[in-house]
């Protein structure tokens, strides 16, 4: 392919905060034209969230917003006004192939932008709704954010040590915000494939809660089948021993922080023998109690203590190279800062640099998959709030300058 795989696909992006924008960012990375519909009257939460460029707050200076919205365009449209809702409807019906929104169920319907109303006039439309609990149930009207969803699904309960309180995983405890966007993007791609083959659209009503349950499917099934309630287990894994994070000698590179750690996961007996060889086959490792997975599990705490004494002799990066060459799954436990110095991520170009009009030069990430026939590409930095309003009004909506000026005076285009 000479172009990007989603070139020609037009997405009306009504999303905000994290999960929704990450979903549409994925589509933009593969060539879709993604137009954010947003407003100065109620800016996206991420536009007002730190970190800010030079620690100076501003709607166009947020690193978080810039990170999750690269490659998109923006029109400022006040959806509180009838004229604003009318223009949004025109954008969808006359231009968009896909609509994505993650408001509480009922918001889009209240603006006459729900799927049923739109599909009557545009049956080929693909629409994705990402509300917390989906439609048509007694919880549909309940709003929610990632820090609520993660413990509600049960992920927080399973994270941490068995003798301590649960730990909220991920940034701000919103771990699932970083899992669900890939599932949602896949759903959109499936609907676009269906649209291309049949000419018919689709409504994708994804309940974030229901979709997140797949993350805890094994303990849910164990409870349903045997009445066994799962609890926090630290790094313990029933099939891999040793399996954990082990301390290493501190490196001179302060990017790794005050402490350095390596994650090691021994999946089978071949890898266990390779690990013993890497350690120089110490006498303790030949103890019959460490011979099989079940036996190692029975004395896992002692095994971890002995292994930790050995890992402390080496820096994490040096030990990672040594063990990986021996065929042992392992990796340095990075700080946010040290991720940018990771050799593999550098090789894959995972953190390219872009430049925004106001935020300046900064890093973003790219999709984790490098597809040889359908590559991705960062089109541009995240848009300023309303940066493309005039262009969209002229080129897509067909408004003339006098009409645009009147709408601006009335506060519709803001």
Helices and strands as residue ranges (DSSP letters): E 10-13, H 19-29, E 33-38, G 45-48, G 53-55, H 63-68, E 73-76, H 82-94, E 98-101, H 107-110, H 115-121, E 126-129, H 146-153, G 171-173, G 175-178, H 180-198, E 202-205, H 208-212, G 213-216, H 217-226, E 243-248, G 254-256, E 260-265, H 269-278, G 283-286, G 288-290, H 293-298, H 300-311, H 316-325, E 330-332, G 338-341, H 343-347, E 353-356, E 360-363, H 389-395, H 401-409
